[in-house]
């Protein structure tokens, strides 16, 4: 969702967190709340994430790379190649502990907008979400 708006109305953004680790999802959800995003959906697997995307209008996906069954890269590839409800257009931010060059390059090749290494801060997350929406954050 590239938007020409100068600012994001954070409370109108719906975010999907895809991470198999409950603690990580809770931590990310808390960071989202701190920046004003209250509409948060969660998925522990790629299958759950696909269901959420089918059932709700998702504006942005925060995706873990290392998950059982389907990795974040594999899930992103499926979304891009077989879009459900224009799911291939949803900006994705990879949030992971995986810093391998191949993973980062694969993410970039797939059009994943941003890459954040865990643990994350609310400020870093806010900047990456703004960037994923095509909005430059002012320095604070």
N, C-alpha and C positions, 0 to 999 in steps of 0.2 A: 504494500500500500504506500506508494510514493505520494506524498501530499505536499502541495505548495504552501501550506500553512506555516506561519513562522513559529508556532508553538503547538505543543500537543496538549489536548485536554485529557490529562492522565486518567481521570475517573471514567472516561468513555472508552478506554482501551481494554480489550479482553485478551488476556495472555494465557497461553497453554504451557505449563511446565511439564516436560517429559523427562522423567528421571526415575530409575528403579529404586533409588535410595530415598526412603521416607524423610530422613533427616535433611538431606539436600533439598528436597522439595519444600519442606517447612522453612528452611533457611532462606531460600530464594523467594518464597511467598512473603516472608517477613520483609525482605529487602524491597519487594514490589510495593507492599503496603506503605513502606516508608517514603517511597517516591510518589505515592498517590494512586497506584493501580490497585483497585479493589476487586475488579472482575477477573478472578483467577480460576482456571480449570487445571486439574492435575491428571496425569497419566503415569503409571508405573511401567507400561510396556508400549511398544509401537502399536499393537492392536488396540489398546485402550485409547491411545492418541488418535488413531484413525476414527474411532467411534466419536470422540469429542469433536473432531473436525467436521464429521458428518452431522452432528447434532447441534452445534453452536457456531456462531460467526466468530472466528478467531482472528485477531488482528496481528498477533505475533507469537512465535513459538520459541521457547527457551529449551534447548535440546541437549541432553547429555550424550556423549559419544559412547561410553562404555556401559552397555546394557545387555542383559541375557537375551538370547534368541536373535534379536535384530539390533545392530549397532545404530548409533545416531546417523552416521553417514549413509548406511543402507536405507534407513527410514526416510531421510531427506531425499535420497535418490528416487525412492518409490513415489514420494509426493510430487517431485518434479516431473517424473515420467508418466505418472498415472494420476493426474489431479482429480480429486473429488471436490466438487463445489469450489472450483478455482483454488484448491489447496496449494497448488504449485506456485501461486502468486504470494502466499503468506511469507513475510520475512522471517528468517530463522537466525537465531543467535545460538551458537554452540557454546555451552557452558560445561567444561570438563576438566579433568586432571591430565588428559592426554595431550602432550605437547609435541608428539612425534611430527617431524616435518611432513611425512606422507599424509598424515591425518589432516594437518592444517591445509596442505595443498589440495587434497581431495575436497575439503569443505569449501575452499575458495572456488574451485572448479565447478562445484555444484551450485554456486551462487549464494552460499550461506553468507549472510551480510556481515556478521561480526563473530569474533572468537574470544571468549573470556576463559581464563584459567581459574579454577576453584582454588582457594576460597575467594568469593567476590565481595565487593563493597556496594552499597546502594548507589553511591555516586558513580562508580564505574558502570554499573548496570544502566543507570539513567542515561549516561552519555552514549552507551552502545545502542540502547533502544532508540534514542533520538537519531543517531547515525543511521540505523537500519530503516528508519522512516524518511531518511533524506534530509534531516534537520540538523543543522550545526548548533551544538550547545555553546552558549557563551561561557567564557571562563569565569569561575567564581572566586 
